[in-house]
Amino acid sequence: MASTNDLKNGLVLNLDGQLWSVIEFQHVKPGKGGAFVRSKLKNVLSGKVVDRTFNAGTKVDTATVDKRDMQYLYRDGADFVFMDSDTFDQITVSEATVGDAANFLLESAEVIVAVHEGTPLYVELPTSVVLEVTYTEPGLQGDRSTGGTKPATVETGYQIQVPLFLETGTKVKVDTRTGDYLGRVN
């Protein structure tokens, strides 16, 4: 148990039998009446985001979430297999739990897997990854770096928008949160 005064971003709460991660919170002390905490919570399993207000000092139930450094090994049908970097134990994570992270997962990639009571909750990727462009239309004479963009497929099969001058085989840095092109990598 913790108090609403102890809230931190990333803390996982157990509310009404569901796990909610704190995205942001704000202590509010109005001139009249008691203080309260305004928070934005994200459901760990479904990804749904809700706004919730608590009275200051209210007790909330926290969930113990173990974040482990893991290495992505391979895909097994619809599931993904990860290995704990410390104990070398392997766990299987469903495609629904991995979610959009699958678009940026390469074999032997280092990720963080959050586990609660033996159940994987979500996969946390680094903020950016380096991927190779496997296919894109050739650029045309006169294309400039300040010009438009064109679709390109990266080695995971995910499609991103890249500048017109990029060619197949180029390594690019991609933001894992938005899927945006961040730049070329030599």
URVENBEL-V446946 format. One record per backbone hydrogen bond with DSSP energy under -1.0 kcal/mol. CO is the residue of the C=O (numbers start at 1). NH is the residue of the N-H. E is the energy in kcal/mol with one decimal. If there is no record, write none. Layout:
BEGIN
co->{CO | CO}
nh->{NH | NH}
e->{E | E}
END
This chain:
BEGIN
co->{2 | 3 | 4 | 8 | 11 | 12 | 13 | 15 | 18 | 19 | 20 | 21 | 22 | 24 | 26 | 28 | 35 | 36 | 37 | 38 | 39 | 40 | 40 | 41 | 42 | 43 | 48 | 50 | 52 | 54 | 55 | 58 | 60 | 61 | 66 | 68 | 69 | 70 | 71 | 72 | 74 | 76 | 79 | 80 | 81 | 82 | 83 | 84 | 89 | 91 | 93 | 94 | 95 | 98 | 99 | 100 | 101 | 106 | 109 | 111 | 112 | 113 | 114 | 115 | 116 | 119 | 122 | 124 | 127 | 129 | 131 | 132 | 133 | 135 | 140 | 144 | 148 | 150 | 152 | 153 | 153 | 154 | 158 | 160 | 162 | 163 | 167 | 170 | 171 | 172 | 173 | 174 | 175 | 180 | 183}
nh->{60 | 6 | 7 | 11 | 22 | 63 | 20 | 18 | 15 | 44 | 13 | 42 | 10 | 40 | 38 | 36 | 56 | 28 | 54 | 26 | 52 | 23 | 24 | 50 | 21 | 47 | 43 | 41 | 39 | 37 | 58 | 4 | 2 | 14 | 115 | 113 | 85 | 111 | 83 | 108 | 81 | 79 | 76 | 93 | 73 | 91 | 71 | 88 | 84 | 82 | 80 | 98 | 99 | 101 | 102 | 103 | 104 | 109 | 72 | 70 | 124 | 68 | 121 | 66 | 119 | 116 | 114 | 112 | 176 | 174 | 172 | 155 | 169 | 153 | 143 | 147 | 164 | 162 | 160 | 134 | 135 | 157 | 154 | 152 | 150 | 166 | 170 | 133 | 185 | 131 | 182 | 129 | 179 | 175 | 173}
e->{-3.7 | -1.9 | -1.0 | -1.7 | -2.5 | -2.7 | -2.9 | -2.2 | -2.2 | -2.3 | -3.6 | -2.7 | -3.0 | -2.9 | -2.8 | -2.6 | -2.0 | -3.4 | -2.7 | -2.3 | -2.8 | -2.7 | -1.3 | -3.0 | -3.2 | -2.0 | -3.5 | -3.1 | -2.8 | -3.4 | -1.8 | -1.8 | -2.9 | -3.7 | -2.8 | -2.5 | -2.2 | -3.0 | -2.6 | -3.3 | -2.8 | -2.0 | -2.7 | -3.3 | -2.8 | -2.7 | -2.6 | -1.7 | -3.2 | -2.9 | -3.0 | -2.0 | -2.5 | -1.5 | -1.5 | -1.8 | -1.8 | -1.7 | -2.6 | -3.1 | -3.7 | -2.5 | -3.6 | -3.1 | -1.9 | -2.6 | -2.4 | -2.6 | -2.2 | -2.9 | -3.3 | -1.6 | -3.1 | -2.9 | -2.0 | -1.8 | -1.1 | -2.9 | -2.8 | -2.4 | -1.7 | -2.6 | -2.7 | -2.7 | -2.8 | -1.4 | -1.6 | -2.8 | -2.8 | -2.7 | -3.3 | -2.2 | -2.5 | -2.6 | -3.2}
END
